[in-house]
Amino acid sequence: LGSLRTTLQGLEKGTAVMLDLKNGRGGFYYSSKIPTAMSSGDVDAAQIDQLISWLRLSQLYVIARVPSFQDWNYALINHENRNYISLPLSSGALWMDDEGCYWLDPEEGDTMAYLAQIAGELQSLGFDEVVFSGFRYPDTTKIVYREGLNKTAALEKLAQDLVTTSATETFAVSFQTGNTSFTAPQGR
C-alpha cells in the first residue's frame, strides 16, 4: 500500500485514478455497508478502505468501477426470496454467463435501486465518479425476455434514472457499454 501511495503522490493534481471495487460474483473489495453486500475475499478490504480514505484527501480525480448487472450474490439472494430481478431461462432458472455469474434485469426497479445505493455509498466515500461497466444486455438467445422488449430503450431509461437519482455537481455517473450502443445521458 505504501508503494502505491508513493506512485499516486507523483501524479499531477486532477489525474484520474480508477479502482475496481466489486466483482461479477457480487463481492465488494471494500467494506460496504449495503445490507446484502458480500466481501470479495480476493483482496484485503481493510487495505482498500485505507486506500480510499487516503484518496479522499488527495487531489486526484477518483473513479470507482463496478459491474452493472453481473452480480451472482445479489441475484441469488433475490431469487431465493422470490424477488425475480434476474435474467431467466425458459425453465425459470437464472441465466449464467461464461464466468459463472448471474445477471440482474435492467428493467427491474430493484436493479435500479441497488445500483443507486452503490453509487450513493461510493459518493459518500469521496469518489468523484462511478463507472457502471458491462452496461448492456448479454449477447445470448438463451434468456427469455418479456415480449416487445426494446433493450436499447430499457438501457437508456435506466441510465437516465441513475443519473437523475445519483449524479450531482460533484459526482458523475458514467456507463461502459461494451458491444451495445445507446445514447447515454450526461453524467452530471
C-alpha positions in Angstrom: 0.0 0.0 0.0 2.9 2.3 0.8 4.5 2.0 -2.7 1.1 2.6 -4.3 0.7 5.8 -2.4 4.2 6.9 -3.4 3.3 6.3 -7.0 0.0 8.1 -6.7 1.6 11.1 -4.9 3.8 11.5 -8.0 0.7 12.1 -10.2 -0.4 15.6 -11.2 -3.3 17.1 -9.4 -6.6 16.2 -11.1 -5.2 13.0 -12.7 -7.9 10.3 -12.9 -7.4 7.1 -10.9 -9.8 4.2 -11.3 -10.4 1.4 -8.9 -12.4 -1.7 -9.5 -14.5 -2.1 -6.3 -16.7 -5.1 -7.0 -16.5 -8.3 -9.0 -19.1 -10.1 -11.1 -19.8 -12.6 -8.3 -21.1 -9.7 -6.2 -18.1 -9.5 -3.9 -17.2 -6.0 -2.8 -13.5 -5.1 -2.5 -14.1 -2.5 0.3 -16.2 -2.6 3.5 -19.6 -1.9 2.0 -22.4 -1.0 4.4 -25.1 -2.2 1.9 -27.0 -4.9 3.8 -26.8 -7.6 1.0 -23.1 -6.8 0.3 -20.7 -9.7 0.4 -17.0 -9.3 0.9 -14.9 -10.5 -2.0 -12.2 -12.4 -0.2 -9.9 -11.7 -3.2 -8.4 -8.7 -1.5 -7.9 -7.2 1.9 -10.9 -4.9 2.3 -9.3 -3.1 5.2 -6.4 -2.1 3.0 -8.7 -0.9 0.3 -10.6 1.1 2.9 -7.3 2.7 3.9 -6.5 3.5 0.3 -10.0 5.0 -0.3 -9.5 7.2 2.8 -6.1 8.3 1.6 -7.5 9.0 -1.9 -10.3 11.1 -0.4 -7.7 13.5 0.8 -5.7 13.5 -2.4 -6.2 16.0 -5.2 -6.7 13.2 -7.7 -9.9 12.5 -9.7 -11.0 9.2 -8.2 -13.3 6.9 -10.1 -14.9 3.7 -8.9 -15.8 1.0 -11.4 -18.4 -1.7 -10.6 -20.2 -4.2 -12.8 -23.7 -3.1 -13.7 -25.7 -6.2 -13.9 -23.3 -9.1 -13.3 -23.9 -9.9 -9.7 -24.2 -13.6 -8.7 -24.7 -12.8 -5.0 -27.4 -10.2 -5.3 -29.3 -12.2 -8.0 -29.2 -15.3 -5.9 -30.4 -13.6 -2.7 -33.3 -12.1 -4.5 -34.2 -15.3 -6.4 -34.3 -17.3 -3.1 -36.6 -14.6 -1.7 -38.9 -14.9 -4.7 -37.9 -11.4 -5.9 -37.2 -12.3 -9.6 -34.9 -9.5 -10.7 -32.5 -11.6 -12.8 -32.4 -12.7 -16.4 -34.3 -16.1 -16.6 -34.1 -19.2 -18.8 -37.3 -20.7 -20.1 -37.1 -23.2 -17.2 -37.3 -20.4 -14.7 -33.7 -20.9 -13.6 -31.3 -18.0 -13.7 -29.2 -17.5 -16.8 -25.5 -17.7 -16.0 -22.6 -16.3 -18.1 -19.3 -17.9 -19.0 -17.8 -16.6 -15.8 -20.4 -18.4 -13.7 -22.3 -15.2 -12.8 -26.0 -14.3 -12.8 -27.1 -11.0 -14.3 -29.7 -8.6 -13.0 -32.5 -7.5 -15.3 -32.0 -3.8 -16.3 -35.8 -3.3 -16.4 -36.4 -4.3 -12.8 -36.9 -1.4 -10.3 -34.9 -3.3 -7.6 -31.9 -3.3 -10.0 -32.1 0.5 -10.3 -32.4 0.9 -6.6 -29.4 -1.4 -5.9 -27.2 0.4 -8.4 -28.3 3.8 -7.0 -27.5 2.5 -3.5 -24.0 1.5 -4.6 -23.5 4.9 -6.3 -24.6 6.7 -3.2 -22.3 4.8 -1.0 -19.3 5.4 -3.3 -20.2 9.1 -3.4 -20.2 9.2 0.4 -16.8 7.6 0.4 -15.4 10.5 -1.6 -15.3 9.2 -5.1 -15.7 11.8 -7.9 -17.3 9.3 -10.3 -18.8 5.8 -10.7 -18.5 3.9 -13.9 -21.0 1.1 -14.3 -19.3 -1.4 -16.5 -21.0 -4.0 -18.7 -24.0 -1.7 -19.1 -25.7 -3.9 -21.7 -27.8 -7.0 -22.1 -25.9 -10.3 -22.6 -25.4 -11.5 -26.1 -27.3 -14.8 -26.0 -30.5 -16.3 -27.2 -31.0 -18.4 -24.1 -32.6 -15.7 -22.0 -36.4 -15.3 -22.0 -37.3 -11.7 -22.3 -40.7 -10.2 -22.0 -42.5 -9.8 -25.3 -41.9 -6.5 -27.0 -38.8 -5.6 -25.0 -36.8 -2.7 -26.5 -33.4 -3.3 -25.0 -31.9 0.0 -26.1 -34.9 1.9 -24.6 -34.7 0.0 -21.4 -30.9 0.7 -21.0 -31.4 4.4 -21.9 -34.2 4.7 -19.3 -32.2 3.0 -16.6 -29.1 5.1 -17.4 -31.2 8.3 -17.2 -32.8 7.2 -13.9 -29.4 6.5 -12.4 -28.1 9.9 -13.5 -31.2 11.7 -12.2 -31.0 10.0 -8.8 -27.3 9.7 -8.3 -25.3 12.4 -10.2 -24.6 15.8 -8.7 -22.4 18.8 -9.5 -19.5 16.9 -7.8 -20.3 13.3 -8.6 -20.5 11.8 -12.1 -22.3 8.7 -13.2 -20.9 7.0 -16.3 -21.5 3.9 -18.3 -19.2 1.4 -20.0 -21.3 -0.4 -22.5 -19.2 -3.0 -24.3 -20.8 -4.1 -27.5 -24.1 -2.1 -27.1 -24.8 1.3 -28.5 -27.3 3.5 -26.8 -27.5 7.2 -26.1 -26.1 7.7 -22.6 -27.2 10.7 -20.6 -24.8 13.3 -19.4 -23.4 12.1 -16.0 -23.7 15.4 -14.2 
